[in-house]
Amino acid sequence: MPNSTDLDRNSIPCPQPLPDTVLRGLEYFNSGKFFEAHEYLEIAWRAEKGPIRDLYRGILQVGVGYYHLQRGNLTGARKLFSRARRCLQIFPASQCGIDLAGLLADVDAVEAAMQTPERLRDRIQAGLFKPVRYSID
């Protein structure tokens, strides 16, 4: 079986519907409960054997990066954002109804905010972390 980097990014099939563990993970992510989001998305990632698993893993890593930032761990957050980008870059702007372009733009904004760490806590409290936009059809 080819790995996900060998596939045309527009040909990676989506499960229909998305697994309940993914939907629960997205719900927790969007409510700011990044540890809980990680738990559900990790279950989905480990259960999936196809290339779509990198979608779940990338979103999971963004959430863990946010979790690190909430605790003041900028180095850990940077590492997770880098890993998330590697996972998500194989997908188109929208995959399985999930707005990945928007998610990556949100991560860009968070990384820009990390350039002024003395103001980061205030920006986090003011809503720096945006929800994952998605639709289920």
Sequence and secondary structure as in RCSB ss.txt:
>XXXX:A:sequence
MPNSTDLDRNSIPCPQPLPDTVLRGLEYFNSGKFFEAHEYLEIAWRAEKGPIRDLYRGILQVGVGYYHLQRGNLT
GARKLFSRARRCLQIFPASQCGIDLAGLLADVDAVEAAMQTPERLRDRIQAGLFKPVRYSID
>XXXX:A:secstr
   GGGS TT     SS  HHHHHHHHHHHTT HHHHHHHHHHHHHH  STTHHHHHHHHHHHHHHHHHHTT HH
HHHHHHHHHHHHHTTS SEETTEEHHHHHHHHHHHHHHTTSHHHHHHHHHTT S    B   
